Amino acid sequence: IISGPLEPKLYFANERTLLHWLHTCLTLASIGMVLTSASTSTSPVMLIAGIALSIVSVGLMWYAYRIFLWRMEKIGSRA
């Protein structure tokens, strides 16, 4: 076990990691929305890909948030 005071950089690094994940998720969701809006009735492939990408993006957002909370708990238990 590491003893000593907790440095603020641990909290900031955790938040930065969450923000990077969320940035990636928003990029994926944006691409999914573009694919969905660009789809035509004759070719549903883009519609399906856009919806799938949006669902994956929401799943990654949930995963990133859960990992953020888990890390905060681990950091907090070191105090």
matplotlib code that plots the C-alpha trace (Angstrom):
import matplotlib.pyplot as plt

x = [0.0, 1.3, 1.1, 1.2, -1.0, -3.0, -1.9, -4.5, -2.9, -4.5, -8.0, -7.1, -5.6, -8.8, -11.0, -8.8, -9.1, -12.9, -12.9, -10.8, -13.2, -16.2, -14.6, -14.1, -17.7, -19.1, -17.1, -18.5, -22.0, -21.6, -20.4, -23.4, -25.8, -24.3, -24.6, -28.2, -29.2, -27.3, -29.1, -31.7, -34.7, -33.1, -29.9, -30.6, -26.9, -25.9, -29.0, -28.1, -24.4, -25.4, -27.7, -25.2, -22.4, -24.7, -25.5, -21.9, -21.1, -23.7, -22.3, -18.8, -20.0, -21.5, -18.3, -16.1, -18.3, -18.3, -14.5, -14.2, -16.3, -14.3, -11.0, -12.4, -13.4, -9.9, -8.2, -10.5, -9.8, -6.1, -6.7]
y = [0.0, 3.4, 5.9, 9.7, 12.4, 12.1, 14.4, 16.2, 15.0, 11.6, 13.1, 15.3, 12.3, 10.3, 13.2, 13.7, 10.1, 10.3, 13.4, 11.6, 8.7, 10.9, 12.9, 9.6, 8.6, 11.9, 11.5, 8.0, 9.2, 12.1, 9.7, 7.5, 10.4, 11.4, 7.9, 7.7, 11.0, 10.1, 6.8, 6.2, 3.9, 1.9, 1.2, 0.5, -0.5, 3.1, 3.3, 0.1, 1.1, 4.5, 3.1, 0.4, 3.1, 5.2, 2.3, 1.4, 5.0, 5.0, 1.7, 3.1, 6.2, 4.0, 1.9, 5.0, 6.5, 3.2, 3.0, 6.6, 5.9, 2.7, 4.6, 7.4, 4.8, 3.2, 6.7, 7.6, 4.4, 5.2, 8.3]
z = [0.0, -0.9, 1.9, 1.8, 0.6, -2.6, -5.3, -7.3, -10.5, -9.9, -10.0, -13.0, -14.9, -14.3, -15.5, -18.6, -19.5, -19.2, -21.4, -24.0, -24.0, -24.3, -27.1, -29.0, -28.3, -29.5, -32.7, -33.3, -32.5, -35.0, -37.7, -36.9, -37.3, -40.6, -41.9, -40.7, -42.3, -45.6, -46.0, -48.7, -48.7, -51.5, -49.5, -45.8, -45.2, -44.2, -41.9, -40.1, -39.9, -38.5, -35.9, -34.9, -34.5, -32.4, -30.1, -29.8, -28.9, -26.1, -24.8, -24.8, -23.0, -20.3, -20.0, -19.8, -17.0, -15.0, -15.3, -14.2, -11.1, -10.4, -10.6, -8.4, -5.8, -5.9, -5.6, -2.8, -0.9, -0.9, 1.3]

ax = plt.figure().add_subplot(projection="3d")
ax.plot(x, y, z, "-o")
ax.set_aspect("equal")
plt.show()
